[in-house]
Amino acid sequence: LVVVAALALLGGHLAKNREVAQGLAARRRRLEGSQRLLPGGATTSSGSAMHGDIGPDGQLKCQPCAWFFKETGCLNGAQCRYCHLCPHGELKNRKKQKIQKLRAQEADEAALAAAQAQNSASPSSMEAAVAAEALEPLEPGA
């Protein structure tokens, strides 16, 4: 009796998992049917519309899809807001470029702050000359 109950419970879980898997497969088929295939098997998405465009800051406008190259793929398909045309590894490359840019900006700001601190701490040669003249004793009879 316990074995029968366990098998029934296990069968229920298997049936539920099968239903979920079938639902995901059906969704994927619907999305794939609405996508346009490109050479190499890539699919377009709404986020791919800006692929190759460069913004005013000199950066590419499109944003790579983080899920497109994963084993499960992008389940949003043609409705995905991210680019499916970017090459594999583009997301990682852009993150590295962003970090390099931020570190370079921080280094520039630190160098500028150090230069300003050095300039404000030491008086200029003109100010030093005026201060030295003010401290010289006046000669009598002059």
DSSP file with accessible surface (Angstrom, degrees, kcal/mol):
  #  RESIDUE AA STRUCTURE BP1 BP2  ACC     N-H-->O    O-->H-N    N-H-->O    O-->H-N    TCO  KAPPA ALPHA  PHI   PSI    X-CA   Y-CA   Z-CA
    1    1 A L     >        0   0  178      0, 0.0     4,-2.2     0, 0.0     5,-0.1   0.000 360.0 360.0 360.0 -41.4    0.0    0.0    0.0
    2    2 A V  H  >  +     0   0  122      2,-0.2     4,-2.6     1,-0.2     5,-0.2   0.898 360.0  51.2 -66.5 -39.6    2.9    2.4    0.8
    3    3 A V  H  > S+     0   0  100      1,-0.2     4,-2.6     2,-0.2     5,-0.2   0.915 109.2  50.3 -64.4 -40.8    4.6    1.5   -2.4
    4    4 A V  H  > S+     0   0   98      1,-0.2     4,-2.3     2,-0.2    -1,-0.2   0.924 111.4  48.3 -64.6 -41.9    1.5    2.2   -4.4
    5    5 A A  H  X S+     0   0   61     -4,-2.2     4,-2.5     2,-0.2    -2,-0.2   0.911 112.0  49.4 -65.0 -41.4    1.0    5.6   -2.7
    6    6 A A  H  X S+     0   0   56     -4,-2.6     4,-2.9     2,-0.2     5,-0.2   0.914 111.4  49.0 -64.1 -41.9    4.7    6.5   -3.4
    7    7 A L  H  X S+     0   0  110     -4,-2.6     4,-2.9     2,-0.2    -2,-0.2   0.898 111.1  50.1 -65.1 -38.1    4.4    5.5   -7.0
    8    8 A A  H  X S+     0   0   68     -4,-2.3     4,-2.1     2,-0.2    -2,-0.2   0.927 112.7  46.8 -65.7 -41.9    1.2    7.5   -7.3
    9    9 A L  H  X S+     0   0  115     -4,-2.5     4,-2.1     2,-0.2    -2,-0.2   0.938 114.3  46.9 -64.3 -45.2    2.9   10.5   -5.8
   10   10 A L  H  X S+     0   0   94     -4,-2.9     4,-2.7     1,-0.2    -2,-0.2   0.913 110.6  52.9 -63.5 -40.9    6.0   10.1   -8.0
   11   11 A G  H  X S+     0   0   35     -4,-2.9     4,-2.5     1,-0.2    -1,-0.2   0.885 107.2  52.5 -62.3 -37.2    3.7    9.7  -11.0
   12   12 A G  H  X S+     0   0   42     -4,-2.1     4,-2.4     2,-0.2    -1,-0.2   0.918 110.7  46.8 -64.1 -42.5    2.0   13.0  -10.1
   13   13 A H  H  X S+     0   0  104     -4,-2.1     4,-2.8     2,-0.2     5,-0.2   0.915 112.9  49.3 -65.5 -42.6    5.3   14.8  -10.0
   14   14 A L  H  X S+     0   0   89     -4,-2.7     4,-2.4     2,-0.2    -2,-0.2   0.911 111.4  49.2 -63.4 -40.9    6.5   13.2  -13.2
   15   15 A A  H  X S+     0   0   32     -4,-2.5     4,-2.5    -5,-0.2    -2,-0.2   0.923 112.2  48.5 -64.1 -41.9    3.2   14.2  -14.9
   16   16 A K  H  X S+     0   0  131     -4,-2.4     4,-2.4     2,-0.2    -2,-0.2   0.932 112.5  47.6 -64.7 -44.9    3.5   17.8  -13.6
   17   17 A N  H  X S+     0   0  102     -4,-2.8     4,-2.6     2,-0.2    -1,-0.2   0.886 111.4  51.6 -61.8 -38.3    7.2   18.0  -14.8
   18   18 A R  H  X S+     0   0  139     -4,-2.4     4,-2.8    -5,-0.2    -2,-0.2   0.922 109.3  50.2 -65.0 -41.3    6.1   16.6  -18.1
   19   19 A E  H  X S+     0   0  128     -4,-2.5     4,-2.5     2,-0.2    -2,-0.2   0.918 111.7  47.9 -63.3 -42.8    3.4   19.3  -18.4
   20   20 A V  H  X S+     0   0   81     -4,-2.4     4,-2.5     2,-0.2     5,-0.2   0.939 113.0  48.0 -62.7 -46.2    5.8   22.1  -17.6
   21   21 A A  H  X S+     0   0   57     -4,-2.6     4,-2.4     1,-0.2    -2,-0.2   0.915 112.7  48.5 -62.7 -40.3    8.3   20.8  -20.1
   22   22 A Q  H  X S+     0   0  117     -4,-2.8     4,-2.6     2,-0.2    -1,-0.2   0.898 110.4  51.8 -67.0 -38.6    5.6   20.5  -22.8
   23   23 A G  H  X S+     0   0   41     -4,-2.5     4,-2.5    -5,-0.2    -2,-0.2   0.923 111.3  46.7 -62.6 -44.1    4.4   24.0  -22.0
   24   24 A L  H  X S+     0   0   86     -4,-2.5     4,-2.6     2,-0.2    -2,-0.2   0.911 112.4  50.3 -64.7 -40.7    7.9   25.4  -22.3
   25   25 A A  H  X S+     0   0   39     -4,-2.4     4,-2.4    -5,-0.2    -2,-0.2   0.915 110.9  49.1 -64.7 -40.1    8.4   23.5  -25.6
   26   26 A A  H  X S+     0   0   30     -4,-2.6     4,-2.4     2,-0.2    -2,-0.2   0.924 111.5  49.2 -65.4 -41.8    5.1   24.8  -27.0
   27   27 A R  H  X S+     0   0   93     -4,-2.5     4,-2.5     1,-0.2     5,-0.2   0.923 111.0  50.0 -62.2 -44.1    6.1   28.3  -26.0
   28   28 A R  H  X S+     0   0   78     -4,-2.6     4,-2.9     1,-0.2     5,-0.2   0.911 110.0  50.4 -61.6 -42.2    9.5   28.0  -27.7
   29   29 A R  H  X S+     0   0  155     -4,-2.4     4,-2.1     2,-0.2    -1,-0.2   0.919 110.9  49.5 -62.6 -41.6    7.9   26.6  -30.9
   30   30 A R  H  X S+     0   0  164     -4,-2.4     4,-1.1     2,-0.2    -2,-0.2   0.934 114.2  44.9 -61.8 -45.1    5.4   29.5  -31.0
   31   31 A L  H  < S+     0   0   22     -4,-2.5     3,-0.4     1,-0.2     4,-0.4   0.910 112.5  50.5 -67.3 -40.3    8.2   32.0  -30.5
   32   32 A E  H >< S+     0   0  105     -4,-2.9     3,-1.0     1,-0.2    -1,-0.2   0.868 106.3  56.5 -65.9 -33.3   10.5   30.3  -33.0
   33   33 A G  H 3< S+     0   0   69     -4,-2.1    -1,-0.2     1,-0.2    -2,-0.2   0.809 107.6  48.6 -67.1 -27.1    7.6   30.4  -35.5
   34   34 A S  T 3< S+     0   0   68     -4,-1.1     2,-0.3    -3,-0.4    -1,-0.2   0.470  97.7  90.3 -91.6  -1.1    7.4   34.1  -35.2
   35   35 A Q  S <  S-     0   0   27     -3,-1.0     2,-0.6    -4,-0.4    10,-0.1  -0.685  73.5-129.4 -98.4 151.3   11.1   34.8  -35.6
   36   36 A R        -     0   0  160     -2,-0.3     8,-1.2     8,-0.1     2,-0.3  -0.856  25.0-136.8 -96.5 123.7   12.9   35.4  -38.8
   37   37 A L  B     -A   43   0A 124     -2,-0.6     6,-0.2     6,-0.2     5,-0.1  -0.640  18.2-160.9 -82.8 137.5   16.0   33.2  -39.2
   38   38 A L    >   -     0   0   42      4,-2.9     3,-2.0    -2,-0.3     4,-0.3  -0.667  40.6 -68.2-107.7 167.6   19.2   34.7  -40.4
   39   39 A P  G >  S+     0   0  130      0, 0.0     3,-0.5     0, 0.0    -1,-0.1  -0.312 125.7  30.2 -55.2 135.9   22.2   33.0  -41.9
   40   40 A G  G 3  S-     0   0   91      1,-0.2    -3,-0.0    -3,-0.1     0, 0.0   0.457 128.2 -82.0  90.8   0.3   23.9   31.0  -39.2
   41   41 A G  G <  S+     0   0   52     -3,-2.0    -1,-0.2     1,-0.3     2,-0.1   0.525  82.7 147.9  85.5   3.2   20.7   30.3  -37.4
   42   42 A A    <   -     0   0   27     -3,-0.5    -4,-2.9    -4,-0.3     2,-0.4  -0.422  35.3-145.9 -71.7 149.1   20.5   33.6  -35.5
   43   43 A T  B     -A   37   0A  12     41,-0.3    -6,-0.2    -6,-0.2     2,-0.1  -0.910   9.9-125.0-116.4 147.0   17.1   35.1  -34.8
   44   44 A T        -     0   0   26     -8,-1.2     2,-0.3    -2,-0.4    -8,-0.1  -0.467  24.7-173.4 -84.8 161.1   16.1   38.7  -34.7
   45   45 A S    >   -     0   0   10     -2,-0.1     3,-1.4    34,-0.1     4,-0.3  -0.917  42.9-100.5-142.0 169.0   14.4   40.4  -31.8
   46   46 A S  G >  S+     0   0   71     32,-1.7     3,-1.2    34,-0.4     4,-0.2   0.855 124.0  57.3 -63.8 -29.5   13.0   43.8  -31.3
   47   47 A G  G >  S+     0   0    7     33,-2.0     3,-0.6    35,-0.5    36,-0.4   0.651  94.0  68.2 -73.2 -13.0   16.2   44.8  -29.5
   48   48 A S  G X  S+     0   0    9     -3,-1.4     3,-1.8    34,-0.4    -1,-0.2   0.581  74.3  88.2 -80.6  -9.8   18.2   43.8  -32.6
   49   49 A A  G <  S+     0   0   85     -3,-1.2    -1,-0.2    -4,-0.3    -2,-0.1   0.826  90.7  45.3 -60.2 -30.7   16.8   46.8  -34.5
   50   50 A M  G X  S+     0   0   86     -3,-0.6     3,-2.1    -4,-0.2    12,-0.6   0.308  80.3 137.4 -96.1   9.2   19.6   49.0  -33.2
   51   51 A H  T <  S+     0   0   73     -3,-1.8     3,-0.1     1,-0.3    -3,-0.1  -0.343  75.8  13.3 -59.6 126.9   22.4   46.5  -33.9
   52   52 A G  T 3  S+     0   0   47      1,-0.3    -1,-0.3    -2,-0.1     2,-0.2   0.221  95.6 125.4  92.0 -14.2   25.4   48.3  -35.4
   53   53 A D    <   -     0   0   76     -3,-2.1     8,-2.7     1,-0.0     2,-0.5  -0.557  51.3-144.0 -78.5 143.1   24.1   51.9  -34.6
   54   54 A I  B     -B   60   0B 111      6,-0.2     6,-0.2    -2,-0.2    -3,-0.0  -0.916  11.1-140.3-111.6 131.5   26.4   54.1  -32.6
   55   55 A G    >   -     0   0   11      4,-3.3     3,-1.9    -2,-0.5     6,-0.0  -0.162  34.6 -92.3 -80.7 177.1   25.1   56.5  -30.0
   56   56 A P  T 3  S+     0   0  142      0, 0.0    -1,-0.1     0, 0.0    -2,-0.0   0.759 125.1  59.3 -64.4 -21.8   26.3   60.1  -29.4
   57   57 A D  T 3  S-     0   0  105      2,-0.2     3,-0.1     1,-0.0    -2,-0.0   0.423 119.1-109.2 -86.2   1.4   28.6   58.8  -26.7
   58   58 A G  S <  S+     0   0   51     -3,-1.9     2,-0.2     1,-0.3     3,-0.0   0.482  81.6 120.3  86.2   1.8   30.4   56.6  -29.2
   59   59 A Q  S    S-     0   0   81      1,-0.1    -4,-3.3     2,-0.0    -1,-0.3  -0.658  73.8 -95.3 -97.5 155.8   29.0   53.4  -27.8
   60   60 A L  B     -B   54   0B  70     -2,-0.2    -6,-0.2    -6,-0.2    -9,-0.1  -0.429  27.9-142.7 -67.1 141.8   26.9   50.8  -29.6
   61   61 A K  S    S+     0   0  101     -8,-2.7   -10,-0.1   -11,-0.4    -1,-0.1   0.831  73.7  82.9 -77.5 -34.9   23.2   51.4  -29.0
   62   62 A C        -     0   0    1    -12,-0.6   -14,-0.1    -9,-0.4    20,-0.1  -0.336  68.8-143.1 -72.2 155.7   22.1   47.8  -28.9
   63   63 A Q        -     0   0  116    -16,-0.3    20,-3.4    18,-0.2    23,-0.1  -0.983  22.6-118.8-119.1 123.2   22.4   45.7  -25.7
   64   64 A P  B     -c   83   0C  14      0, 0.0     2,-0.4     0, 0.0    20,-0.2  -0.274  26.6-114.4 -63.3 143.5   23.3   42.0  -26.1
   65   65 A C        -     0   0   12     18,-2.3     4,-0.4     1,-0.1     3,-0.2  -0.653  17.0-154.5 -78.0 126.7   20.9   39.4  -24.8
   66   66 A A  S    S+     0   0   51     -2,-0.4    -1,-0.1     1,-0.2     3,-0.1   0.718  91.8  44.4 -74.2 -19.6   22.3   37.5  -21.9
   67   67 A W  S >  S+     0   0  148      1,-0.1     3,-1.3     2,-0.1     6,-0.3   0.629  86.8  87.0-100.5 -16.0   20.1   34.5  -22.5
   68   68 A F  T 3  S+     0   0   41      1,-0.3     6,-0.3     5,-0.2    -1,-0.1   0.876  96.3  38.4 -58.9 -40.2   20.4   34.0  -26.3
   69   69 A F  T 3  S+     0   0   99     -4,-0.4    -1,-0.3     4,-0.1    -2,-0.1   0.422  94.3 105.2 -94.4   3.4   23.6   31.9  -26.2
   70   70 A K  S <  S-     0   0  119     -3,-1.3     3,-0.4     1,-0.1     4,-0.1  -0.354  87.3-104.7 -76.7 165.9   22.7   29.9  -23.2
   71   71 A E  S    S+     0   0  196      1,-0.3    -1,-0.1     2,-0.1    -4,-0.0   0.899 122.4  45.1 -60.1 -40.5   21.5   26.3  -23.5
   72   72 A T  S    S-     0   0   78      1,-0.1    -1,-0.3    -5,-0.0    -4,-0.1   0.727 103.5-150.4 -76.2 -21.5   17.9   27.2  -22.9
   73   73 A G        -     0   0   13     -3,-0.4     2,-0.7    -6,-0.3    -5,-0.2  -0.091  37.3 -43.9  77.3 178.8   18.1   30.1  -25.2
   74   74 A C    >   -     0   0   16     -6,-0.3     3,-0.7     1,-0.1     6,-0.1  -0.765  46.4-165.0 -87.0 117.1   16.1   33.3  -25.0
   75   75 A L  T 3  S+     0   0   58     -2,-0.7    -1,-0.1     1,-0.2   -44,-0.1   0.595  83.3  68.7 -79.1 -10.1   12.5   32.5  -24.2
   76   76 A N  T >  S+     0   0   83      1,-0.2     3,-1.7     2,-0.1    -1,-0.2   0.681  77.9 174.9 -80.8 -19.5   11.3   36.0  -25.1
   77   77 A G  G X   -     0   0    0     -3,-0.7     3,-1.7     1,-0.3   -31,-0.2  -0.156  64.3  -0.8  57.1-132.0   12.1   35.4  -28.8
   78   78 A A  G 3  S+     0   0   24    -47,-0.3   -32,-1.7     1,-0.3    -1,-0.3   0.728 132.4  60.0 -66.4 -20.8   11.2   38.1  -31.2
   79   79 A Q  G <  S+     0   0  120     -3,-1.7    -1,-0.3   -34,-0.2    -2,-0.2   0.485  76.2 124.2 -86.4  -0.5    9.7   40.2  -28.3
   80   80 A C    <   -     0   0    3     -3,-1.7   -33,-2.0    -4,-0.2   -34,-0.4  -0.338  56.7-148.0 -63.0 134.9   13.1   40.3  -26.5
   81   81 A R  S    S+     0   0  181    -35,-0.2     2,-0.3   -34,-0.1   -18,-0.2   0.518  75.9  78.2 -79.9  -5.9   14.2   43.9  -25.8
   82   82 A Y  S    S-     0   0   81    -20,-0.1   -35,-0.5     1,-0.1   -34,-0.4  -0.712  91.5 -92.9-109.3 160.8   17.9   42.8  -26.2
   83   83 A C  B     -c   64   0C   2    -20,-3.4   -18,-2.3   -36,-0.4   -15,-0.1  -0.488  27.1-177.1 -79.8 130.6   20.0   42.2  -29.2
   84   84 A H  S    S+     0   0    4     -2,-0.3   -41,-0.3   -20,-0.2    -1,-0.1   0.362  79.2  68.0 -99.6   0.6   20.2   38.6  -30.7
   85   85 A L  S    S+     0   0   56    -43,-0.1    -1,-0.1   -40,-0.1   -41,-0.1   0.618  72.1 103.8 -95.9 -15.5   22.7   39.7  -33.4
   86   86 A C  S    S-     0   0    4      1,-0.1     3,-0.1   -23,-0.1   -21,-0.1  -0.392  80.5-104.5 -65.1 144.7   25.6   40.5  -31.1
   87   87 A P    >   -     0   0   79      0, 0.0     3,-1.9     0, 0.0     4,-0.3  -0.240  44.3 -81.4 -69.3 160.6   28.3   37.8  -31.2
   88   88 A H  T 3  S+     0   0  143      1,-0.3     0, 0.0     2,-0.1     0, 0.0  -0.353 119.3  24.6 -59.6 131.9   28.8   35.3  -28.4
   89   89 A G  T 3> S+     0   0   30     -3,-0.1     4,-2.2    -2,-0.1    -1,-0.3   0.382  85.0 117.0  92.7  -3.1   30.9   37.0  -25.6
   90   90 A E  H <> S+     0   0   35     -3,-1.9     4,-2.6     1,-0.2     5,-0.2   0.892  72.4  54.9 -66.0 -38.1   29.9   40.6  -26.5
   91   91 A L  H  > S+     0   0   58     -4,-0.3     4,-2.0     1,-0.2    -1,-0.2   0.940 110.1  46.2 -61.2 -44.1   28.1   41.2  -23.2
   92   92 A K  H  > S+     0   0  136      1,-0.2     4,-2.2     2,-0.2    -1,-0.2   0.912 111.9  51.6 -65.2 -41.4   31.3   40.2  -21.3
   93   93 A N  H  X S+     0   0   76     -4,-2.2     4,-2.4     1,-0.2    -1,-0.2   0.910 109.6  49.2 -63.1 -42.1   33.4   42.4  -23.5
   94   94 A R  H  X S+     0   0   43     -4,-2.6     4,-2.4     2,-0.2    -1,-0.2   0.880 109.2  52.3 -66.9 -36.7   31.2   45.4  -23.0
   95   95 A K  H  X S+     0   0  131     -4,-2.0     4,-2.3    -5,-0.2    -1,-0.2   0.923 110.3  48.7 -63.8 -41.9   31.3   44.9  -19.3
   96   96 A K  H  X S+     0   0  115     -4,-2.2     4,-2.4     1,-0.2    -2,-0.2   0.918 111.4  49.6 -62.9 -43.0   35.1   44.8  -19.3
   97   97 A Q  H  X S+     0   0  100     -4,-2.4     4,-2.4     2,-0.2    -2,-0.2   0.903 109.8  51.6 -62.7 -39.9   35.2   48.0  -21.5
   98   98 A K  H  X S+     0   0  138     -4,-2.4     4,-2.5     2,-0.2    -2,-0.2   0.924 110.3  48.1 -63.7 -43.6   32.9   49.8  -19.1
   99   99 A I  H  X S+     0   0   81     -4,-2.3     4,-2.6     1,-0.2     5,-0.2   0.920 111.6  50.2 -64.2 -42.6   35.0   48.9  -16.1
  100  100 A Q  H  X S+     0   0  135     -4,-2.4     4,-2.3     1,-0.2    -1,-0.2   0.920 111.3  49.1 -60.5 -42.8   38.2   50.0  -17.9
  101  101 A K  H  X S+     0   0   95     -4,-2.4     4,-2.3     2,-0.2    -2,-0.2   0.927 111.9  48.0 -63.5 -44.8   36.5   53.3  -18.8
  102  102 A L  H  X S+     0   0   80     -4,-2.5     4,-2.4     1,-0.2    -2,-0.2   0.905 112.0  49.4 -64.2 -40.7   35.3   53.9  -15.2
  103  103 A R  H  X S+     0   0  173     -4,-2.6     4,-2.3     2,-0.2    -1,-0.2   0.891 110.2  50.9 -66.2 -37.4   38.8   53.1  -13.8
  104  104 A A  H  X S+     0   0   50     -4,-2.3     4,-2.4    -5,-0.2    -2,-0.2   0.912 110.4  49.5 -65.7 -40.7   40.4   55.5  -16.3
  105  105 A Q  H  X S+     0   0   87     -4,-2.3     4,-2.6     2,-0.2    -2,-0.2   0.915 110.8  49.8 -63.4 -42.2   38.0   58.2  -15.3
  106  106 A E  H  X S+     0   0  126     -4,-2.4     4,-2.4     1,-0.2    -2,-0.2   0.905 110.9  49.6 -63.3 -40.5   38.7   57.6  -11.6
  107  107 A A  H  X S+     0   0   59     -4,-2.3     4,-2.4     2,-0.2    -2,-0.2   0.910 111.4  48.9 -65.3 -41.5   42.4   57.8  -12.3
  108  108 A D  H  X S+     0   0  113     -4,-2.4     4,-2.4     2,-0.2    -2,-0.2   0.915 112.2  48.3 -63.6 -44.0   42.0   61.0  -14.2
  109  109 A E  H  X S+     0   0  130     -4,-2.6     4,-2.5     2,-0.2    -2,-0.2   0.895 111.9  49.6 -63.6 -39.5   39.9   62.5  -11.4
  110  110 A A  H  X S+     0   0   63     -4,-2.4     4,-2.4     2,-0.2    -2,-0.2   0.911 111.4  48.7 -66.3 -40.8   42.5   61.4   -8.8
  111  111 A A  H  X S+     0   0   63     -4,-2.4     4,-2.3     2,-0.2    -2,-0.2   0.912 112.3  48.9 -65.8 -40.4   45.4   62.9  -10.7
  112  112 A L  H  X S+     0   0  104     -4,-2.4     4,-2.5     2,-0.2    -2,-0.2   0.925 111.7  48.8 -64.6 -43.2   43.5   66.2  -11.2
  113  113 A A  H  X S+     0   0   54     -4,-2.5     4,-2.4     1,-0.2    -2,-0.2   0.902 111.6  49.6 -64.5 -39.9   42.6   66.4   -7.5
  114  114 A A  H  X S+     0   0   60     -4,-2.4     4,-2.3     2,-0.2    -1,-0.2   0.908 111.1  49.3 -65.9 -40.2   46.3   65.7   -6.6
  115  115 A A  H  X S+     0   0   41     -4,-2.3     4,-2.3     2,-0.2    -2,-0.2   0.910 112.2  48.1 -66.0 -40.5   47.5   68.4   -8.9
  116  116 A Q  H  X S+     0   0  118     -4,-2.5     4,-2.2     2,-0.2    -2,-0.2   0.901 111.6  50.0 -66.6 -39.0   45.0   70.9   -7.5
  117  117 A A  H  X S+     0   0   55     -4,-2.4     4,-1.7     2,-0.2    -2,-0.2   0.899 111.0  49.3 -65.9 -38.7   46.0   70.0   -3.9
  118  118 A Q  H  X S+     0   0  134     -4,-2.3     4,-1.7     1,-0.2    -2,-0.2   0.913 111.9  48.7 -68.0 -40.1   49.7   70.5   -4.8
  119  119 A N  H  < S+     0   0  116     -4,-2.3    -2,-0.2     1,-0.2    -1,-0.2   0.878 113.2  46.1 -68.3 -37.6   49.0   73.8   -6.4
  120  120 A S  H  < S+     0   0  102     -4,-2.2    -1,-0.2     1,-0.2    -2,-0.2   0.798 111.1  53.4 -77.2 -25.3   46.9   75.1   -3.5
  121  121 A A  H  < S+     0   0   82     -4,-1.7    -2,-0.2    -5,-0.2    -1,-0.2   0.865 108.1  50.5 -79.1 -34.5   49.5   73.9   -0.9
  122  122 A S  S  < S-     0   0   66     -4,-1.7    -1,-0.1    -5,-0.2     3,-0.1  -0.894  86.5-129.3-109.1 125.1   52.5   75.6   -2.4
  123  123 A P        -     0   0   86      0, 0.0    -3,-0.1     0, 0.0    -2,-0.1  -0.333  32.2-101.6 -67.8 153.9   52.3   79.3   -3.3
  124  124 A S     >  -     0   0   61      1,-0.1     4,-2.3    -5,-0.0     5,-0.2  -0.227  32.0-106.7 -70.6 165.1   53.3   80.4   -6.7
  125  125 A S  H  > S+     0   0  107      1,-0.2     4,-2.1     2,-0.2     5,-0.2   0.867 120.4  55.1 -64.0 -32.2   56.7   82.0   -7.2
  126  126 A M  H  > S+     0   0  141      2,-0.2     4,-2.0     1,-0.2    -1,-0.2   0.943 108.9  46.5 -67.0 -44.1   55.1   85.4   -7.7
  127  127 A E  H  > S+     0   0  119      1,-0.2     4,-2.2     2,-0.2    -2,-0.2   0.889 111.1  53.0 -65.5 -36.5   53.3   85.2   -4.4
  128  128 A A  H  X S+     0   0   49     -4,-2.3     4,-2.2     2,-0.2    -1,-0.2   0.905 108.3  50.2 -66.0 -39.2   56.5   84.0   -2.7
  129  129 A A  H  X S+     0   0   49     -4,-2.1     4,-2.1     2,-0.2    -2,-0.2   0.921 110.9  48.6 -66.9 -42.0   58.4   87.0   -4.1
  130  130 A V  H  X S+     0   0   92     -4,-2.0     4,-1.8     1,-0.2    -2,-0.2   0.925 111.8  49.7 -64.8 -41.3   55.8   89.5   -2.9
  131  131 A A  H  X S+     0   0   52     -4,-2.2     4,-1.2     1,-0.2    -1,-0.2   0.903 109.5  51.5 -65.7 -38.1   55.8   87.9    0.6
  132  132 A A  H  X S+     0   0   52     -4,-2.2     4,-0.8     1,-0.2    -1,-0.2   0.898 108.9  50.7 -67.5 -39.7   59.6   88.1    0.8
  133  133 A E  H >< S+     0   0  134     -4,-2.1     3,-0.7     1,-0.2    -1,-0.2   0.890 106.6  55.1 -63.9 -37.3   59.6   91.8   -0.1
  134  134 A A  H 3< S+     0   0   82     -4,-1.8    -1,-0.2     1,-0.2    -2,-0.2   0.841 107.7  49.8 -67.9 -26.9   57.0   92.5    2.5
  135  135 A L  H 3< S+     0   0  148     -4,-1.2    -1,-0.2    -3,-0.2    -2,-0.2   0.619  84.7 106.8 -89.2 -12.3   59.2   90.9    5.2
  136  136 A E  S << S-     0   0  128     -4,-0.8     2,-0.1    -3,-0.7    -3,-0.0  -0.457  76.8-114.6 -68.7 136.8   62.4   92.8    4.3
  137  137 A P        -     0   0  120      0, 0.0     2,-0.3     0, 0.0    -1,-0.1  -0.430  29.6-113.3 -69.6 145.6   63.3   95.5    6.9
  138  138 A L        -     0   0  167     -2,-0.1     3,-0.0     1,-0.1     0, 0.0  -0.591  29.0-120.1 -79.3 140.0   63.2   99.1    5.6
  139  139 A E    >   -     0   0  151     -2,-0.3     3,-1.4     1,-0.1     2,-0.1  -0.607  30.1-111.6 -79.3 137.9   66.5  100.9    5.5
  140  140 A P  T 3  S+     0   0  133      0, 0.0    -1,-0.1     0, 0.0     0, 0.0  -0.417  99.2  20.4 -68.1 140.5   66.8  104.0    7.6
  141  141 A G  T 3         0   0   91      1,-0.2    -2,-0.0    -2,-0.1    -3,-0.0   0.545 360.0 360.0  82.9   7.0   67.0  107.2    5.6
  142  142 A A    <         0   0  118     -3,-1.4    -1,-0.2     0, 0.0    -4,-0.0  -0.441 360.0 360.0 -97.7 360.0   65.6  105.7    2.5
